[in-house]
Amino acid sequence: MNRPATLRLLPWTSPEGKPCYLSTDKPDSPLSRLADDVEEDQLTCAYGVLAGARAVLADARAGEHALRFALTRAAESLRDALRVAESRGGAHGEGARGYDVAE
């Protein structure tokens, strides 16, 4: 017997910035595997961004441009990581405490 399809929050948004969901009863479908790969890439990238941000913060000579760049990349990576966590946790719509992860 097939299990009912569930909605999965995908790790990308529409061109209008709206969340995208996948409805499938096959967790190994091509689109599910693509979403898994994108999530893995996002989390791997986040580790690199974290290392870079730490390096900038440790450099007392880092200027405003370097700090702003590091913070911007860190915010993007945090957004992606929260989206992955929300997707894997099965929650849909707004994140914890009503924050919108897309903002």
N, C-alpha and C positions, 0 to 999 in steps of 0.2 A: 504494500500500500504506500502510495506517495504521501510525503508530508506536505502540508500546505505551504504555499509560497509566502516568504516573508520579505519585508522591505529592507534593503541594505543601503545605507548611506554611502555613496560613492566618493572617492577622494578627489573629485573635481566638481566644478560648478558649471552651470549653463553659461552661455555668453552674456546673459543678463545678470550673472552672479547668484543665481538661485541654486539651491541644493539639487543634486541629481540622485535618484534612487533606482535600485535594481530590484525587480520583483521576479524571483526565481525559486524553484524548489531544487535546483541543482547547484550546489556550492562549488562544483568544479567546471561550471560552464566557462566558455571562452571569456566572457565579460567579467565573470567573477575572478578568474585567474589574472586578467589584466588589472583589475582593481587591487588584488593582492600584491601584484608586482609594483604598482604605483605606490601603494602604501609602504611597502618595504623600501623603495627608493627614497620616499619622503623621510622615513625614520633614519635611514643611513645618512642622508644629507643633513638632518638635524644634528647628528653627532659631530659632523664636520663643522657646522655653523657654531655649535657650542664651543668647540675647541678654538675656533677663530675668535669668537667673542671673548673668551677667557684670555687669549693672548693680547688682544687689544686692551682689555681692562688692566692687565698686568703691566702694560707699557705706560709708564708715567709720562712719556713724551707723545703719546697718541693725541692727535688733534681732534677738533670737532668733527671734521669730515669722516675720519676713521671710526669715531664713536657712533656717529649717526648711521653710518653704513652697517656697522656691526649690530646695532640695535634694530635697524630695519630688517636685516636678514634673520635675526633672532626672533622677532615678532612674526615673520612669515613662517619660520620653522615651527614655532610654538602653535600657530594657527593650524598648520598641517598636522602636527602631532595630536592636538586636541580633536581634530576631525577624525583621525584614525582611531583614537580612543573612544570617541562617541560611536563610530561605526562598529567597532568590535564589541562595544558594550551593549549594542542593540538599541540604544536610545535614538530617537528621531526628533527632528525639529530643533528646539533650543537646547543648548548645553546645560551643564550644571548651574544651578541658581539663576536660570533665565538668561544667561549670556549667549549671544549669538556668535558662534565660532567664525562666521564669515566676515564679521566686522573687522 
